[in-house]
Amino acid sequence: MIDSILTRKTIRKYKAASVDDQLLNRLLTAAARTQTMGNLQLYSVVVTRDEELKHRLSPAHFGQPMVVEAPVVLTVCADFNRTSQWCRNRKTEPGYDNFLSFINAASDALLFTQTFCNLAEDEGLGICYLGTTVYQPQAVVDILQLPSLVMPIATLTVGWPDETPAQSDRLPLASFVHAETYHDYAPSDIDTYYAPKEALPENQHFVAVNHKETLAQVFAEIRYTKRDNEALSQAFLETLRRQGFLG
């Protein structure tokens, strides 16, 4: 599996061929063997194949075409609803309507998501992880009819690849591994770790078309701005409140 991870690519274009239920269920079952807090499996997965539902979900992901075009869309949710229902049906009152419980369930959901991705790609399927799930979570909650204590965390588009994209770059090991304790970064470290990324022709083009001087400016001033991050944070917190995780 190491070789398949080292050569993995994000797939955004898919063949028309379907992903059959038997294969999908086998992968979902195997992914459930991943690590989980207290062996509670604090996640649920909503499988969307219906064309109308995919079109309704698309705006929540800023209209990215693969949401509609992929045979399968998986929305992985942090779920303390099921565990709470279990408690109430077994003569005890749960206390999971709080932020720590959300963090625990979100961690479970992301562990499940990553394990599923590795297994699916090992079967030859293509995957695209949509970080946009946490940008407009209330829309996803409403469309998928998620009850209290269920929060969307990650979305995957899944299908058979119909493209062979270039592999995206990664920072070197030394940039993110710290021996014994965390060692903060000197300007020289930043130069060493980020220079290869900044020198890539596609990134230099990215800077040019956005009329900026550096790649960091594109990310901080255009793609992920302070204003947008603060507004989206407030929207996310409001959805957490509505879903019962903030009291």
C-alpha angles and dihedrals in degrees: 000000000000091000092051091050092048090053098038122132132191110250120209100163122065139189118246090248113114127238103236122229094241093059094041093049091048090054093045090049092050092046089057088070089073122110117289135178112260089346087279098127094220096197143083129198123215111204112207120193099143111110095217092052091048090053090050091050093048097080090052086062094046093259097294102176097224090069089069098031100049116093091227134028118193121198110195114203136194100238127192092149094084094047091047091051089051091052093049091049090051100053101266136100115234123223102201101119093107142091097258090056089051091053091050093049093044090052090051090049093051093047089053091047094053093046091050091050092053093048095045094049090049086059091054097258122138121234135194118190111212113209088184090085091088094045097069104014096153091063090052091047091053097045095046093039094233113186128220115302092026117107128177111239109164140011126204127192109209132193147110110298119256096179141048104216125184116267113255120239126257133203116253122265093252090061096065108021116087122192113231096324135023113276114201121227125260118207088254090056091052090050091051097046100041103036095085091050092047092048095057110114093230091054093046088052089049090056093047097050090049091050094236134133099226139026090238089060090056091055098041099038104032116014104035109014127180091241094052093044092052093047093047090046091056091048091050092049091049091053090048088055092049090049091052103250098115101046 
